Amino acid sequence: MVDYQFETITYSVQDGVAELCLNRPEIKNAFNSKMWFEFSNALDVFSSSSDQRVLVITGAGGAFCSGAELNEMVPASYTPLSWMRGISDIALKLHQIRKPTIAKVRGIAAGAGANLAFGCDLVYASDSAKFSEIFVKRGLSVDFGGSWLLPRMVGLHRAKELAFFGDIVSAGKAEQTGLLNRVVADEELDTVVAEAAESLKHLPPTALSLNKALLNDSLSRSMAEALEAEAQAQAANMSTKDLKEAISAFLEKRTPKFTGE
């Protein structure tokens, strides 16, 4: 296992799977400026490391993330707009990572913490998890991509209900409305996420990356544009060594070993 040194998060890598853990449990892993910078840096580490295939994001101490720390919303050296543009850049960075990301959620995920979870490619939660677009109850509007993510995940009217009221939503209800992939008992969550990450890390990186890009961009494209994007992606896959390995493994009745080439 390789550990990286941060103050407000922990970041470790084992056998191709990176885990980023928000680590301010005394305040339910709320973001301050230091954590925002370190979180962004950790995303850069993951994106640039070819040996890191999957990223799991979670929180310490029985909570995922309670959002931003209210007594340090905007550091003194920033204007509100410049600071929020920086936070938005981090949300976009998470969205644009070419490799799979998984949110592993226990306890509360509120405000930017909820949208951080929803911004991952897959969201697995324990039955103790709770979600809230709490912004309006703090005199704020949604951020960290919530206005883009929520309508695409649950439809416009349900998204408005989540944003207008800011109520707490149980893990079960979140799963029913399409915000999550799966809810499991708390004691099963680590195993379920580890199994998902293990499966993903053995799949061909180029094909996974192109699938992610195709689906992320699908709602902004016409059918014709989507088909053209699919054709270009498939042509790119056809030039990879991983495709040749997949075919050879199938014919030889063995497990393929994908390298990302």
Secondary structure by P-SEA (a helix, b strand, c coil): cbbbbbccbbbbbcccbbbbbbccccccccccaaaaaaaaaaaaaaaacccccbbbbbcccccccccccccccccccccaaaaaaaaaaaaaaaaaccbbbbbbccccccaaaaaaaaaccbbbbcccbbbccccccccccccccccccccccccaaaaaaaaaccccccaaaaaaaccccccccccaaaaaaaaaaaaaaaccaaaaaaaaaaaaacccccaaaaaaaaaaaaaaaaacaaaaaaaaaaaacbbbbbccc
